Amino acid sequence: MRMFTCAALTSALMGAATVAYAADASGTIKNLNATADTITFDNGSTYMAPKSVNLTNFKVGEKVTVSYTKSGDKMDITSIKPTT
């Protein structure tokens, strides 16, 4: 029984590590690549945008806030808007 409990606990912890979570980030756009659908902030964080998010409305130097989901090292934008 003890062996089963340890195995179940280990599986649960490993599964939790791969769960995606949502967050927001604000920053100044350092690099914008509409072809690759990526945006990089001045702090070096890079976010991937799906085709449904239009990056051509933004420009380098603009301050924005992105909502994103993170899974592992990948940060996928769910929305982006200018910071007011």
mmCIF file of the N, C-alpha and C atoms, coordinates in Angstrom:
data_MODEL
# 
_entry.id   MODEL 
# 
loop_
_atom_site.group_PDB 
_atom_site.id 
_atom_site.type_symbol 
_atom_site.label_atom_id 
_atom_site.label_alt_id 
_atom_site.label_comp_id 
_atom_site.label_asym_id 
_atom_site.label_entity_id 
_atom_site.label_seq_id 
_atom_site.pdbx_PDB_ins_code 
_atom_site.Cartn_x 
_atom_site.Cartn_y 
_atom_site.Cartn_z 
_atom_site.occupancy 
_atom_site.B_iso_or_equiv 
_atom_site.pdbx_formal_charge 
_atom_site.auth_seq_id 
_atom_site.auth_comp_id 
_atom_site.auth_asym_id 
_atom_site.auth_atom_id 
_atom_site.pdbx_PDB_model_num 
ATOM 1   N N  . MET A 1 1  ? 0.830  -1.198 0.000   1.00 0.00 ? 1  MET A N  1 
ATOM 2   C CA . MET A 1 1  ? 0.000  0.000  0.000   1.00 0.00 ? 1  MET A CA 1 
ATOM 3   C C  . MET A 1 1  ? 0.872  1.259  0.000   1.00 0.00 ? 1  MET A C  1 
ATOM 4   N N  . ARG A 1 2  ? 1.940  1.231  0.771   1.00 0.00 ? 2  ARG A N  1 
ATOM 5   C CA . ARG A 1 2  ? 2.828  2.378  0.841   1.00 0.00 ? 2  ARG A CA 1 
ATOM 6   C C  . ARG A 1 2  ? 3.453  2.672  -0.529  1.00 0.00 ? 2  ARG A C  1 
ATOM 7   N N  . MET A 1 3  ? 3.825  1.622  -1.258  1.00 0.00 ? 3  MET A N  1 
ATOM 8   C CA . MET A 1 3  ? 4.436  1.780  -2.574  1.00 0.00 ? 3  MET A CA 1 
ATOM 9   C C  . MET A 1 3  ? 3.439  2.434  -3.542  1.00 0.00 ? 3  MET A C  1 
ATOM 10  N N  . PHE A 1 4  ? 2.175  2.028  -3.485  1.00 0.00 ? 4  PHE A N  1 
ATOM 11  C CA . PHE A 1 4  ? 1.144  2.594  -4.340  1.00 0.00 ? 4  PHE A CA 1 
ATOM 12  C C  . PHE A 1 4  ? 0.934  4.075  -4.027  1.00 0.00 ? 4  PHE A C  1 
ATOM 13  N N  . THR A 1 5  ? 0.923  4.433  -2.752  1.00 0.00 ? 5  THR A N  1 
ATOM 14  C CA . THR A 1 5  ? 0.718  5.819  -2.345  1.00 0.00 ? 5  THR A CA 1 
ATOM 15  C C  . THR A 1 5  ? 1.853  6.704  -2.856  1.00 0.00 ? 5  THR A C  1 
ATOM 16  N N  . CYS A 1 6  ? 3.080  6.242  -2.757  1.00 0.00 ? 6  CYS A N  1 
ATOM 17  C CA . CYS A 1 6  ? 4.235  7.016  -3.250  1.00 0.00 ? 6  CYS A CA 1 
ATOM 18  C C  . CYS A 1 6  ? 4.159  7.199  -4.764  1.00 0.00 ? 6  CYS A C  1 
ATOM 19  N N  . ALA A 1 7  ? 3.788  6.149  -5.468  1.00 0.00 ? 7  ALA A N  1 
ATOM 20  C CA . ALA A 1 7  ? 3.680  6.226  -6.923  1.00 0.00 ? 7  ALA A CA 1 
ATOM 21  C C  . ALA A 1 7  ? 2.570  7.196  -7.330  1.00 0.00 ? 7  ALA A C  1 
ATOM 22  N N  . ALA A 1 8  ? 1.446  7.142  -6.642  1.00 0.00 ? 8  ALA A N  1 
ATOM 23  C CA . ALA A 1 8  ? 0.326  8.031  -6.953  1.00 0.00 ? 8  ALA A CA 1 
ATOM 24  C C  . ALA A 1 8  ? 0.692  9.484  -6.666  1.00 0.00 ? 8  ALA A C  1 
ATOM 25  N N  . LEU A 1 9  ? 1.381  9.723  -5.563  1.00 0.00 ? 9  LEU A N  1 
ATOM 26  C CA . LEU A 1 9  ? 1.786  11.078 -5.211  1.00 0.00 ? 9  LEU A CA 1 
ATOM 27  C C  . LEU A 1 9  ? 2.786  11.629 -6.224  1.00 0.00 ? 9  LEU A C  1 
ATOM 28  N N  . THR A 1 10 ? 3.729  10.815 -6.636  1.00 0.00 ? 10 THR A N  1 
ATOM 29  C CA . THR A 1 10 ? 4.711  11.227 -7.634  1.00 0.00 ? 10 THR A CA 1 
ATOM 30  C C  . THR A 1 10 ? 4.031  11.558 -8.954  1.00 0.00 ? 10 THR A C  1 
ATOM 31  N N  . SER A 1 11 ? 3.089  10.742 -9.380  1.00 0.00 ? 11 SER A N  1 
ATOM 32  C CA . SER A 1 11 ? 2.363  11.001 -10.624 1.00 0.00 ? 11 SER A CA 1 
ATOM 33  C C  . SER A 1 11 ? 1.571  12.299 -10.539 1.00 0.00 ? 11 SER A C  1 
ATOM 34  N N  . ALA A 1 12 ? 0.949  12.551 -9.427  1.00 0.00 ? 12 ALA A N  1 
ATOM 35  C CA . ALA A 1 12 ? 0.165  13.770 -9.249  1.00 0.00 ? 12 ALA A CA 1 
ATOM 36  C C  . ALA A 1 12 ? 1.055  15.007 -9.303  1.00 0.00 ? 12 ALA A C  1 
ATOM 37  N N  . LEU A 1 13 ? 2.213  14.949 -8.671  1.00 0.00 ? 13 LEU A N  1 
ATOM 38  C CA . LEU A 1 13 ? 3.129  16.087 -8.682  1.00 0.00 ? 13 LEU A CA 1 
ATOM 39  C C  . LEU A 1 13 ? 3.691  16.344 -10.077 1.00 0.00 ? 13 LEU A C  1 
ATOM 40  N N  . MET A 1 14 ? 4.015  15.289 -10.801 1.00 0.00 ? 14 MET A N  1 
ATOM 41  C CA . MET A 1 14 ? 4.536  15.453 -12.147 1.00 0.00 ? 14 MET A CA 1 
ATOM 42  C C  . MET A 1 14 ? 3.459  16.003 -13.077 1.00 0.00 ? 14 MET A C  1 
ATOM 43  N N  . GLY A 1 15 ? 2.233  15.582 -12.922 1.00 0.00 ? 15 GLY A N  1 
ATOM 44  C CA . GLY A 1 15 ? 1.129  16.076 -13.738 1.00 0.00 ? 15 GLY A CA 1 
ATOM 45  C C  . GLY A 1 15 ? 0.846  17.537 -13.475 1.00 0.00 ? 15 GLY A C  1 
ATOM 46  N N  . ALA A 1 16 ? 0.980  17.968 -12.249 1.00 0.00 ? 16 ALA A N  1 
ATOM 47  C CA . ALA A 1 16 ? 0.736  19.366 -11.902 1.00 0.00 ? 16 ALA A CA 1 
ATOM 48  C C  . ALA A 1 16 ? 1.780  20.282 -12.515 1.00 0.00 ? 16 ALA A C  1 
ATOM 49  N N  . ALA A 1 17 ? 2.964  19.783 -12.745 1.00 0.00 ? 17 ALA A N  1 
ATOM 50  C CA . ALA A 1 17 ? 4.042  20.606 -13.290 1.00 0.00 ? 17 ALA A CA 1 
ATOM 51  C C  . ALA A 1 17 ? 3.803  20.968 -14.756 1.00 0.00 ? 17 ALA A C  1 
ATOM 52  N N  . THR A 1 18 ? 2.959  20.234 -15.464 1.00 0.00 ? 18 THR A N  1 
ATOM 53  C CA . THR A 1 18 ? 2.720  20.501 -16.873 1.00 0.00 ? 18 THR A CA 1 
ATOM 54  C C  . THR A 1 18 ? 1.428  21.275 -17.134 1.00 0.00 ? 18 THR A C  1 
ATOM 55  N N  . VAL A 1 19 ? 0.749  21.675 -16.093 1.00 0.00 ? 19 VAL A N  1 
ATOM 56  C CA . VAL A 1 19 ? -0.509 22.397 -16.236 1.00 0.00 ? 19 VAL A CA 1 
ATOM 57  C C  . VAL A 1 19 ? -0.235 23.832 -16.683 1.00 0.00 ? 19 VAL A C  1 
ATOM 58  N N  . ALA A 1 20 ? -1.012 24.310 -17.632 1.00 0.00 ? 20 ALA A N  1 
ATOM 59  C CA . ALA A 1 20 ? -0.886 25.687 -18.099 1.00 0.00 ? 20 ALA A CA 1 
ATOM 60  C C  . ALA A 1 20 ? -1.603 26.621 -17.130 1.00 0.00 ? 20 ALA A C  1 
ATOM 61  N N  . TYR A 1 21 ? -1.074 27.824 -16.985 1.00 0.00 ? 21 TYR A N  1 
ATOM 62  C CA . TYR A 1 21 ? -1.752 28.801 -16.151 1.00 0.00 ? 21 TYR A CA 1 
ATOM 63  C C  . TYR A 1 21 ? -1.795 30.142 -16.870 1.00 0.00 ? 21 TYR A C  1 
ATOM 64  N N  . ALA A 1 22 ? -2.739 30.976 -16.459 1.00 0.00 ? 22 ALA A N  1 
ATOM 65  C CA . ALA A 1 22 ? -2.927 32.276 -17.105 1.00 0.00 ? 22 ALA A CA 1 
ATOM 66  C C  . ALA A 1 22 ? -2.296 33.372 -16.257 1.00 0.00 ? 22 ALA A C  1 
ATOM 67  N N  . ALA A 1 23 ? -1.802 34.405 -16.932 1.00 0.00 ? 23 ALA A N  1 
ATOM 68  C CA . ALA A 1 23 ? -1.192 35.538 -16.241 1.00 0.00 ? 23 ALA A CA 1 
ATOM 69  C C  . ALA A 1 23 ? -1.240 36.766 -17.144 1.00 0.00 ? 23 ALA A C  1 
ATOM 70  N N  . ASP A 1 24 ? -0.878 37.909 -16.582 1.00 0.00 ? 24 ASP A N  1 
ATOM 71  C CA . ASP A 1 24 ? -0.778 39.165 -17.317 1.00 0.00 ? 24 ASP A CA 1 
ATOM 72  C C  . ASP A 1 24 ? 0.634  39.710 -17.154 1.00 0.00 ? 24 ASP A C  1 
ATOM 73  N N  . ALA A 1 25 ? 1.098  40.436 -18.158 1.00 0.00 ? 25 ALA A N  1 
ATOM 74  C CA . ALA A 1 25 ? 2.405  41.087 -18.091 1.00 0.00 ? 25 ALA A CA 1 
ATOM 75  C C  . ALA A 1 25 ? 2.334  42.398 -18.849 1.00 0.00 ? 25 ALA A C  1 
ATOM 76  N N  . SER A 1 26 ? 3.032  43.397 -18.336 1.00 0.00 ? 26 SER A N  1 
ATOM 77  C CA . SER A 1 26 ? 3.105  44.693 -19.004 1.00 0.00 ? 26 SER A CA 1 
ATOM 78  C C  . SER A 1 26 ? 4.559  44.999 -19.307 1.00 0.00 ? 26 SER A C  1 
ATOM 79  N N  . GLY A 1 27 ? 4.771  45.685 -20.417 1.00 0.00 ? 27 GLY A N  1 
ATOM 80  C CA . GLY A 1 27 ? 6.129  46.061 -20.775 1.00 0.00 ? 27 GLY A CA 1 
ATOM 81  C C  . GLY A 1 27 ? 6.154  46.879 -22.044 1.00 0.00 ? 27 GLY A C  1 
ATOM 82  N N  . THR A 1 28 ? 7.366  47.245 -22.425 1.00 0.00 ? 28 THR A N  1 
ATOM 83  C CA . THR A 1 28 ? 7.584  48.005 -23.654 1.00 0.00 ? 28 THR A CA 1 
ATOM 84  C C  . THR A 1 28 ? 8.057  47.049 -24.735 1.00 0.00 ? 28 THR A C  1 
ATOM 85  N N  . ILE A 1 29 ? 7.453  47.153 -25.915 1.00 0.00 ? 29 ILE A N  1 
ATOM 86  C CA . ILE A 1 29 ? 7.809  46.265 -27.020 1.00 0.00 ? 29 ILE A CA 1 
ATOM 87  C C  . ILE A 1 29 ? 9.214  46.609 -27.511 1.00 0.00 ? 29 ILE A C  1 
ATOM 88  N N  . LYS A 1 30 ? 10.103 45.624 -27.457 1.00 0.00 ? 30 LYS A N  1 
ATOM 89  C CA . LYS A 1 30 ? 11.471 45.783 -27.958 1.00 0.00 ? 30 LYS A CA 1 
ATOM 90  C C  . LYS A 1 30 ? 11.586 45.255 -29.384 1.00 0.00 ? 30 LYS A C  1 
ATOM 91  N N  . ASN A 1 31 ? 10.870 44.152 -29.653 1.00 0.00 ? 31 ASN A N  1 
ATOM 92  C CA . ASN A 1 31 ? 10.910 43.533 -30.980 1.00 0.00 ? 31 ASN A CA 1 
ATOM 93  C C  . ASN A 1 31 ? 9.531  42.958 -31.276 1.00 0.00 ? 31 ASN A C  1 
ATOM 94  N N  . LEU A 1 32 ? 9.069  43.190 -32.487 1.00 0.00 ? 32 LEU A N  1 
ATOM 95  C CA . LEU A 1 32 ? 7.773  42.681 -32.919 1.00 0.00 ? 32 LEU A CA 1 
ATOM 96  C C  . LEU A 1 32 ? 7.974  42.016 -34.277 1.00 0.00 ? 32 LEU A C  1 
ATOM 97  N N  . ASN A 1 33 ? 7.631  40.736 -34.360 1.00 0.00 ? 33 ASN A N  1 
ATOM 98  C CA . ASN A 1 33 ? 7.781  39.997 -35.607 1.00 0.00 ? 33 ASN A CA 1 
ATOM 99  C C  . ASN A 1 33 ? 6.405  39.475 -36.006 1.00 0.00 ? 33 ASN A C  1 
ATOM 100 N N  . ALA A 1 34 ? 5.713  40.222 -36.864 1.00 0.00 ? 34 ALA A N  1 
ATOM 101 C CA . ALA A 1 34 ? 4.360  39.838 -37.281 1.00 0.00 ? 34 ALA A CA 1 
ATOM 102 C C  . ALA A 1 34 ? 4.373  38.573 -38.125 1.00 0.00 ? 34 ALA A C  1 
ATOM 103 N N  . THR A 1 35 ? 5.486  38.308 -38.820 1.00 0.00 ? 35 THR A N  1 
ATOM 104 C CA . THR A 1 35 ? 5.587  37.095 -39.639 1.00 0.00 ? 35 THR A CA 1 
ATOM 105 C C  . THR A 1 35 ? 5.666  35.843 -38.764 1.00 0.00 ? 35 THR A C  1 
ATOM 106 N N  . ALA A 1 36 ? 6.467  35.915 -37.700 1.00 0.00 ? 36 ALA A N  1 
ATOM 107 C CA . ALA A 1 36 ? 6.624  34.780 -36.786 1.00 0.00 ? 36 ALA A CA 1 
ATOM 108 C C  . ALA A 1 36 ? 5.608  34.822 -35.647 1.00 0.00 ? 36 ALA A C  1 
ATOM 109 N N  . ASP A 1 37 ? 4.778  35.874 -35.616 1.00 0.00 ? 37 ASP A N  1 
ATOM 110 C CA . ASP A 1 37 ? 3.762  36.055 -34.573 1.00 0.00 ? 37 ASP A CA 1 
ATOM 111 C C  . ASP A 1 37 ? 4.366  36.051 -33.179 1.00 0.00 ? 37 ASP A C  1 
ATOM 112 N N  . THR A 1 38 ? 5.460  36.817 -32.998 1.00 0.00 ? 38 THR A N  1 
ATOM 113 C CA . THR A 1 38 ? 6.085  36.926 -31.681 1.00 0.00 ? 38 THR A CA 1 
ATOM 114 C C  . THR A 1 38 ? 6.262  38.385 -31.309 1.00 0.00 ? 38 THR A C  1 
ATOM 115 N N  . ILE A 1 39 ? 6.261  38.627 -30.022 1.00 0.00 ? 39 ILE A N  1 
ATOM 116 C CA . ILE A 1 39 ? 6.503  39.948 -29.470 1.00 0.00 ? 39 ILE A CA 1 
ATOM 117 C C  . ILE A 1 39 ? 7.474  39.773 -28.310 1.00 0.00 ? 39 ILE A C  1 
ATOM 118 N N  . THR A 1 40 ? 8.492  40.642 -28.249 1.00 0.00 ? 40 THR A N  1 
ATOM 119 C CA . THR A 1 40 ? 9.485  40.573 -27.176 1.00 0.00 ? 40 THR A CA 1 
ATOM 120 C C  . THR A 1 40 ? 9.480  41.896 -26.426 1.00 0.00 ? 40 THR A C  1 
ATOM 121 N N  . PHE A 1 41 ? 9.426  41.797 -25.099 1.00 0.00 ? 41 PHE A N  1 
ATOM 122 C CA . PHE A 1 41 ? 9.463  42.986 -24.250 1.00 0.00 ? 41 PHE A CA 1 
ATOM 123 C C  . PHE A 1 41 ? 10.908 43.398 -23.994 1.00 0.00 ? 41 PHE A C  1 
ATOM 124 N N  . ASP A 1 42 ? 11.068 44.607 -23.461 1.00 0.00 ? 42 ASP A N  1 
ATOM 125 C CA . ASP A 1 42 ? 12.402 45.121 -23.163 1.00 0.00 ? 42 ASP A CA 1 
ATOM 126 C C  . ASP A 1 42 ? 13.116 44.328 -22.067 1.00 0.00 ? 42 ASP A C  1 
ATOM 127 N N  . ASN A 1 43 ? 12.381 43.499 -21.309 1.00 0.00 ? 43 ASN A N  1 
ATOM 128 C CA . ASN A 1 43 ? 13.014 42.655 -20.294 1.00 0.00 ? 43 ASN A CA 1 
ATOM 129 C C  . ASN A 1 43 ? 13.450 41.300 -20.863 1.00 0.00 ? 43 ASN A C  1 
ATOM 130 N N  . GLY A 1 44 ? 13.214 41.069 -22.165 1.00 0.00 ? 44 GLY A N  1 
ATOM 131 C CA . GLY A 1 44 ? 13.633 39.833 -22.815 1.00 0.00 ? 44 GLY A CA 1 
ATOM 132 C C  . GLY A 1 44 ? 12.565 38.763 -22.917 1.00 0.00 ? 44 GLY A C  1 
ATOM 133 N N  . SER A 1 45 ? 11.422 38.949 -22.287 1.00 0.00 ? 45 SER A N  1 
ATOM 134 C CA . SER A 1 45 ? 10.337 37.964 -22.357 1.00 0.00 ? 45 SER A CA 1 
ATOM 135 C C  . SER A 1 45 ? 9.728  37.957 -23.750 1.00 0.00 ? 45 SER A C  1 
ATOM 136 N N  . THR A 1 46 ? 9.572  36.773 -24.318 1.00 0.00 ? 46 THR A N  1 
ATOM 137 C CA . THR A 1 46 ? 8.989  36.635 -25.652 1.00 0.00 ? 46 THR A CA 1 
ATOM 138 C C  . THR A 1 46 ? 7.665  35.896 -25.554 1.00 0.00 ? 46 THR A C  1 
ATOM 139 N N  . TYR A 1 47 ? 6.667  36.398 -26.261 1.00 0.00 ? 47 TYR A N  1 
ATOM 140 C CA . TYR A 1 47 ? 5.323  35.835 -26.256 1.00 0.00 ? 47 TYR A CA 1 
ATOM 141 C C  . TYR A 1 47 ? 4.927  35.463 -27.673 1.00 0.00 ? 47 TYR A C  1 
ATOM 142 N N  . MET A 1 48 ? 4.220  34.355 -27.812 1.00 0.00 ? 48 MET A N  1 
ATOM 143 C CA . MET A 1 48 ? 3.724  33.883 -29.106 1.00 0.00 ? 48 MET A CA 1 
ATOM 144 C C  . MET A 1 48 ? 2.260  34.301 -29.242 1.00 0.00 ? 48 MET A C  1 
ATOM 145 N N  . ALA A 1 49 ? 1.907  34.809 -30.420 1.00 0.00 ? 49 ALA A N  1 
ATOM 146 C CA . ALA A 1 49 ? 0.533  35.229 -30.664 1.00 0.00 ? 49 ALA A CA 1 
ATOM 147 C C  . ALA A 1 49 ? -0.135 34.285 -31.656 1.00 0.00 ? 49 ALA A C  1 
ATOM 148 N N  . PRO A 1 50 ? -1.366 33.864 -31.380 1.00 0.00 ? 50 PRO A N  1 
ATOM 149 C CA . PRO A 1 50 ? -2.094 33.067 -32.369 1.00 0.00 ? 50 PRO A CA 1 
ATOM 150 C C  . PRO A 1 50 ? -2.515 33.966 -33.526 1.00 0.00 ? 50 PRO A C  1 
ATOM 151 N N  . LYS A 1 51 ? -2.923 33.370 -34.609 1.00 0.00 ? 51 LYS A N  1 
ATOM 152 C CA . LYS A 1 51 ? -3.341 34.135 -35.791 1.00 0.00 ? 51 LYS A CA 1 
ATOM 153 C C  . LYS A 1 51 ? -4.505 35.076 -35.482 1.00 0.00 ? 51 LYS A C  1 
ATOM 154 N N  . SER A 1 52 ? -5.289 34.764 -34.461 1.00 0.00 ? 52 SER A N  1 
ATOM 155 C CA . SER A 1 52 ? -6.439 35.602 -34.118 1.00 0.00 ? 52 SER A CA 1 
ATOM 156 C C  . SER A 1 52 ? -6.029 36.918 -33.444 1.00 0.00 ? 52 SER A C  1 
ATOM 157 N N  . VAL A 1 53 ? -4.777 37.018 -32.987 1.00 0.00 ? 53 VAL A N  1 
ATOM 158 C CA . VAL A 1 53 ? -4.290 38.251 -32.372 1.00 0.00 ? 53 VAL A CA 1 
ATOM 159 C C  . VAL A 1 53 ? -3.496 39.030 -33.422 1.00 0.00 ? 53 VAL A C  1 
ATOM 160 N N  . ASN A 1 54 ? -3.960 40.225 -33.757 1.00 0.00 ? 54 ASN A N  1 
ATOM 161 C CA . ASN A 1 54 ? -3.347 41.041 -34.803 1.00 0.00 ? 54 ASN A CA 1 
ATOM 162 C C  . ASN A 1 54 ? -2.241 41.912 -34.209 1.00 0.00 ? 54 ASN A C  1 
ATOM 163 N N  . LEU A 1 55 ? -0.979 41.551 -34.474 1.00 0.00 ? 55 LEU A N  1 
ATOM 164 C CA . LEU A 1 55 ? 0.146  42.305 -33.948 1.00 0.00 ? 55 LEU A CA 1 
ATOM 165 C C  . LEU A 1 55 ? 0.474  43.546 -34.767 1.00 0.00 ? 55 LEU A C  1 
ATOM 166 N N  . THR A 1 56 ? -0.060 43.662 -35.979 1.00 0.00 ? 56 THR A N  1 
ATOM 167 C CA . THR A 1 56 ? 0.277  44.799 -36.842 1.00 0.00 ? 56 THR A CA 1 
ATOM 168 C C  . THR A 1 56 ? -0.274 46.126 -36.303 1.00 0.00 ? 56 THR A C  1 
ATOM 169 N N  . ASN A 1 57 ? -1.164 46.066 -35.318 1.00 0.00 ? 57 ASN A N  1 
ATOM 170 C CA . ASN A 1 57 ? -1.701 47.287 -34.713 1.00 0.00 ? 57 ASN A CA 1 
ATOM 171 C C  . ASN A 1 57 ? -0.744 47.889 -33.689 1.00 0.00 ? 57 ASN A C  1 
ATOM 172 N N  . PHE A 1 58 ? 0.370  47.227 -33.411 1.00 0.00 ? 58 PHE A N  1 
ATOM 173 C CA . PHE A 1 58 ? 1.309  47.675 -32.386 1.00 0.00 ? 58 PHE A CA 1 
ATOM 174 C C  . PHE A 1 58 ? 2.665  47.969 -33.007 1.00 0.00 ? 58 PHE A C  1 
ATOM 175 N N  . LYS A 1 59 ? 3.505  48.729 -32.278 1.00 0.00 ? 59 LYS A N  1 
ATOM 176 C CA . LYS A 1 59 ? 4.815  49.091 -32.821 1.00 0.00 ? 59 LYS A CA 1 
ATOM 177 C C  . LYS A 1 59 ? 5.883  49.018 -31.728 1.00 0.00 ? 59 LYS A C  1 
ATOM 178 N N  . VAL A 1 60 ? 7.133  48.906 -32.147 1.00 0.00 ? 60 VAL A N  1 
ATOM 179 C CA . VAL A 1 60 ? 8.262  48.885 -31.233 1.00 0.00 ? 60 VAL A CA 1 
ATOM 180 C C  . VAL A 1 60 ? 8.269  50.181 -30.426 1.00 0.00 ? 60 VAL A C  1 
ATOM 181 N N  . GLY A 1 61 ? 8.519  50.065 -29.123 1.00 0.00 ? 61 GLY A N  1 
ATOM 182 C CA . GLY A 1 61 ? 8.533  51.222 -28.229 1.00 0.00 ? 61 GLY A CA 1 
ATOM 183 C C  . GLY A 1 61 ? 7.214  51.465 -27.518 1.00 0.00 ? 61 GLY A C  1 
ATOM 184 N N  . GLU A 1 62 ? 6.152  50.811 -27.979 1.00 0.00 ? 62 GLU A N  1 
ATOM 185 C CA . GLU A 1 62 ? 4.828  50.985 -27.378 1.00 0.00 ? 62 GLU A CA 1 
ATOM 186 C C  . GLU A 1 62 ? 4.723  50.159 -26.100 1.00 0.00 ? 62 GLU A C  1 
ATOM 187 N N  . LYS A 1 63 ? 4.062  50.737 -25.087 1.00 0.00 ? 63 LYS A N  1 
ATOM 188 C CA . LYS A 1 63 ? 3.824  50.024 -23.831 1.00 0.00 ? 63 LYS A CA 1 
ATOM 189 C C  . LYS A 1 63 ? 2.498  49.283 -23.954 1.00 0.00 ? 63 LYS A C  1 
ATOM 190 N N  . VAL A 1 64 ? 2.528  47.974 -23.640 1.00 0.00 ? 64 VAL A N  1 
ATOM 191 C CA . VAL A 1 64 ? 1.337  47.138 -23.776 1.00 0.00 ? 64 VAL A CA 1 
ATOM 192 C C  . VAL A 1 64 ? 1.202  46.213 -22.571 1.00 0.00 ? 64 VAL A C  1 
ATOM 193 N N  . THR A 1 65 ? 0.011  45.666 -22.447 1.00 0.00 ? 65 THR A N  1 
ATOM 194 C CA . THR A 1 65 ? -0.265 44.623 -21.461 1.00 0.00 ? 65 THR A CA 1 
ATOM 195 C C  . THR A 1 65 ? -0.758 43.408 -22.228 1.00 0.00 ? 65 THR A C  1 
ATOM 196 N N  . VAL A 1 66 ? -0.155 42.254 -21.950 1.00 0.00 ? 66 VAL A N  1 
ATOM 197 C CA . VAL A 1 66 ? -0.590 41.012 -22.584 1.00 0.00 ? 66 VAL A CA 1 
ATOM 198 C C  . VAL A 1 66 ? -1.164 40.088 -21.526 1.00 0.00 ? 66 VAL A C  1 
ATOM 199 N N  . SER A 1 67 ? -2.217 39.404 -21.885 1.00 0.00 ? 67 SER A N  1 
ATOM 200 C CA . SER A 1 67 ? -2.719 38.283 -21.100 1.00 0.00 ? 67 SER A CA 1 
ATOM 201 C C  . SER A 1 67 ? -2.231 37.050 -21.839 1.00 0.00 ? 67 SER A C  1 
ATOM 202 N N  . TYR A 1 68 ? -1.736 36.065 -21.101 1.00 0.00 ? 68 TYR A N  1 
ATOM 203 C CA . TYR A 1 68 ? -1.155 34.898 -21.751 1.00 0.00 ? 68 TYR A CA 1 
ATOM 204 C C  . TYR A 1 68 ? -1.331 33.655 -20.899 1.00 0.00 ? 68 TYR A C  1 
ATOM 205 N N  . THR A 1 69 ? -1.186 32.528 -21.549 1.00 0.00 ? 69 THR A N  1 
ATOM 206 C CA . THR A 1 69 ? -1.136 31.257 -20.835 1.00 0.00 ? 69 THR A CA 1 
ATOM 207 C C  . THR A 1 69 ? 0.270  30.714 -20.977 1.00 0.00 ? 69 THR A C  1 
ATOM 208 N N  . LYS A 1 70 ? 0.764  30.105 -19.918 1.00 0.00 ? 70 LYS A N  1 
ATOM 209 C CA . LYS A 1 70 ? 2.122  29.570 -19.925 1.00 0.00 ? 70 LYS A CA 1 
ATOM 210 C C  . LYS A 1 70 ? 2.062  28.069 -19.716 1.00 0.00 ? 70 LYS A C  1 
ATOM 211 N N  . SER A 1 71 ? 2.759  27.370 -20.584 1.00 0.00 ? 71 SER A N  1 
ATOM 212 C CA . SER A 1 71 ? 2.883  25.923 -20.482 1.00 0.00 ? 71 SER A CA 1 
ATOM 213 C C  . SER A 1 71 ? 4.349  25.595 -20.721 1.00 0.00 ? 71 SER A C  1 
ATOM 214 N N  . GLY A 1 72 ? 5.049  25.219 -19.673 1.00 0.00 ? 72 GLY A N  1 
ATOM 215 C CA . GLY A 1 72 ? 6.484  25.006 -19.782 1.00 0.00 ? 72 GLY A CA 1 
ATOM 216 C C  . GLY A 1 72 ? 7.161  26.343 -20.016 1.00 0.00 ? 72 GLY A C  1 
ATOM 217 N N  . ASP A 1 73 ? 7.979  26.442 -21.055 1.00 0.00 ? 73 ASP A N  1 
ATOM 218 C CA . ASP A 1 73 ? 8.659  27.693 -21.395 1.00 0.00 ? 73 ASP A CA 1 
ATOM 219 C C  . ASP A 1 73 ? 7.888  28.529 -22.398 1.00 0.00 ? 73 ASP A C  1 
ATOM 220 N N  . LYS A 1 74 ? 6.786  28.030 -22.893 1.00 0.00 ? 74 LYS A N  1 
ATOM 221 C CA . LYS A 1 74 ? 6.022  28.693 -23.945 1.00 0.00 ? 74 LYS A CA 1 
ATOM 222 C C  . LYS A 1 74 ? 4.947  29.600 -23.344 1.00 0.00 ? 74 LYS A C  1 
ATOM 223 N N  . MET A 1 75 ? 4.928  30.876 -23.799 1.00 0.00 ? 75 MET A N  1 
ATOM 224 C CA . MET A 1 75 ? 3.930  31.839 -23.338 1.00 0.00 ? 75 MET A CA 1 
ATOM 225 C C  . MET A 1 75 ? 3.089  32.265 -24.540 1.00 0.00 ? 75 MET A C  1 
ATOM 226 N N  . ASP A 1 76 ? 1.813  31.876 -24.530 1.00 0.00 ? 76 ASP A N  1 
ATOM 227 C CA . ASP A 1 76 ? 0.895  32.136 -25.653 1.00 0.00 ? 76 ASP A CA 1 
ATOM 228 C C  . ASP A 1 76 ? -0.051 33.279 -25.285 1.00 0.00 ? 76 ASP A C  1 
ATOM 229 N N  . ILE A 1 77 ? -0.032 34.333 -26.106 1.00 0.00 ? 77 ILE A N  1 
ATOM 230 C CA . ILE A 1 77 ? -0.886 35.491 -25.877 1.00 0.00 ? 77 ILE A CA 1 
ATOM 231 C C  . ILE A 1 77 ? -2.354 35.129 -26.108 1.00 0.00 ? 77 ILE A C  1 
ATOM 232 N N  . THR A 1 78 ? -3.200 35.550 -25.182 1.00 0.00 ? 78 THR A N  1 
ATOM 233 C CA . THR A 1 78 ? -4.647 35.412 -25.368 1.00 0.00 ? 78 THR A CA 1 
ATOM 234 C C  . THR A 1 78 ? -5.262 36.762 -25.715 1.00 0.00 ? 78 THR A C  1 
ATOM 235 N N  . SER A 1 79 ? -4.635 37.869 -25.252 1.00 0.00 ? 79 SER A N  1 
ATOM 236 C CA . SER A 1 79 ? -5.064 39.210 -25.654 1.00 0.00 ? 79 SER A CA 1 
ATOM 237 C C  . SER A 1 79 ? -3.912 40.192 -25.408 1.00 0.00 ? 79 SER A C  1 
ATOM 238 N N  . ILE A 1 80 ? -3.947 41.289 -26.138 1.00 0.00 ? 80 ILE A N  1 
ATOM 239 C CA . ILE A 1 80 ? -2.941 42.335 -26.005 1.00 0.00 ? 80 ILE A CA 1 
ATOM 240 C C  . ILE A 1 80 ? -3.640 43.676 -26.161 1.00 0.00 ? 80 ILE A C  1 
ATOM 241 N N  . LYS A 1 81 ? -3.241 44.655 -25.329 1.00 0.00 ? 81 LYS A N  1 
ATOM 242 C CA . LYS A 1 81 ? -3.833 45.985 -25.417 1.00 0.00 ? 81 LYS A CA 1 
ATOM 243 C C  . LYS A 1 81 ? -2.803 47.024 -24.977 1.00 0.00 ? 81 LYS A C  1 
ATOM 244 N N  . PRO A 1 82 ? -2.931 48.243 -25.475 1.00 0.00 ? 82 PRO A N  1 
ATOM 245 C CA . PRO A 1 82 ? -2.028 49.310 -25.051 1.00 0.00 ? 82 PRO A CA 1 
ATOM 246 C C  . PRO A 1 82 ? -2.199 49.587 -23.557 1.00 0.00 ? 82 PRO A C  1 
ATOM 247 N N  . THR A 1 83 ? -1.101 49.896 -22.887 1.00 0.00 ? 83 THR A N  1 
ATOM 248 C CA . THR A 1 83 ? -1.162 50.251 -21.475 1.00 0.00 ? 83 THR A CA 1 
ATOM 249 C C  . THR A 1 83 ? -1.519 51.730 -21.364 1.00 0.00 ? 83 THR A C  1 
ATOM 250 N N  . THR A 1 84 ? -2.488 52.014 -20.517 1.00 0.00 ? 84 THR A N  1 
ATOM 251 C CA . THR A 1 84 ? -2.909 53.416 -20.352 1.00 0.00 ? 84 THR A CA 1 
ATOM 252 C C  . THR A 1 84 ? -2.354 54.016 -19.098 1.00 0.00 ? 84 THR A C  1 
# 
